[in-house]
Amino acid sequence: MNTRFAGRRGALFGLALRTSLLTVLTLGFYRFWMKTRLRRWYWSAIRPGGHPLEYVGDPLEKLLGFLIAVAFLAFYIGVVNLVLMFLAFTLLGGDAFAYSASFVGLIPVVFYARYRARRYMLARTRWRGIRFGSEPAAWGYAWRAMAHWAVTILSLGLLWPRMTFALEKFRTDRTWFGDARLEQTGRWQSLYRGGIHAGLGALVLLAGASMLFLADPEGEIGDLSVIVIAAGLAWFVVGVLHYRVRSFRILTAGKRLVLPGESGLEAPGEVSVPATGLRSAARTGRVLRIQVFGNLLAILLMLLALIPLGVLLALLVGLAEGAFAALSQGAPDVLERLGSAPLLVQGAVGVTAYFAFFILWGVLRQVFVTMPVLAHYAETLTITDPLALAQVHQRGADSFAEADGLAEALDLGAGI
């Protein structure tokens, strides 16, 4: 069963531009409606087997969840910072430990928020009328993520594939489609091959940095070290992208749907029966071309749009300054009453240019980077042995008091 992507750039451009402008005009409050409308657009464009996904999230639900999360974070961060500051000044006589400990204390909350945001998104997603869902295991995910990150850092990145597989397996094994559970199969060692280029790039980058560090004391930098650093950085960045695409393919191929009554586990020597699963044919080269040319095209179009806007704003500033100059000669008392009006005009023009830049950049990246990448992943996704899907039944709705508000408050839920 193949997957189609039915979205069009023009419709996305208009939707993203309108919702971004409304978000700015409402001082950010419309972002919950913007995110909901964009998700509904993307979900409806992804059509496995010709049936579109459906997103039924409620923006009011997200807004209330955000307010609850902000209140929680204000209490948590305030109390934790006060306690740590007191201990730091009392025991250590400095605040460096307090700031470090405060940052570390926020890390589990970040992982908790990410899992909760994913669980909320799944609970508000349907396909062929059947709800997705996820088990409430956010704190379990948080401490496991911290442990895996610690081991990965101590191993200098050598155990990164182990962390990738373990965390994906934790999330997948607790994901449901209707009354059927998903299961992540496979071995974490299979991800190593995809990380070879990232590892080699890191070694070249380290070699270039060593050459730079060992340069002569007078500070002269050899051209060779600069070339090596640039080549290593480019190799590493492309290698990380390749690892992400390849690991996505491998992990996707290891997913299977466990129907009610099945254990999902086979005894030693037992051959597993065919089960509904997924296959991905996503290609690194395609994703890399989209990232490079999409960002370049977004930059070019943004410059073409902002140059005439900048000229118009400069003209308006000039006209305003001319009007104030005429007032200063003909009616100085009026100008005195206006006070700092010229500065206010310049400030308004500056704020307009600032928001225009970021709005246009975000919209163009949606159209030329985010959508094509998502379309490529969707169009290269295949559902294998889909006949078992007919045996899946509806599951009960999951209620969320705070939706994904904690991720929004930590600025982790801004993406689609």
Secondary structure, DSSP 8 states (H G I E B T S, - for coil): -BEEE---HHHHHHHHHHHHHHHHHTTTTTHHHHHHHHHHHHHHHEEETT--EEE---HHHHHHHHHHHHHHHHHHHHHHHHHHHHHIIIIISSSHHHHHHHHHHHHHHHHHHHHHHHHHHHHTEEETTEEEEE-S-HHHHHHHHHHHHHHHHHTTTTTHHHHHHHHHHHHHTTEEETTEEEEE-S-GGGGTGGGHHHHHHHHHHHHHHHHHHTS-TT----HHHHHHHHHHHHHHHHHHHHHHHHHHHHHHHTEEEE-TT--S---TT-------EEEE---HHHHHHHHHHHHHHHHHHHHHHHHHHHHHHHHHHHHHHHHHHHHHHH-HHHHHHHTTHHHHHHHHHHHHHHHHHHHHHHHHHIIIIIHHHHHHHHHTEEEESGGGGGG---------SSTTHHHHHTT-----
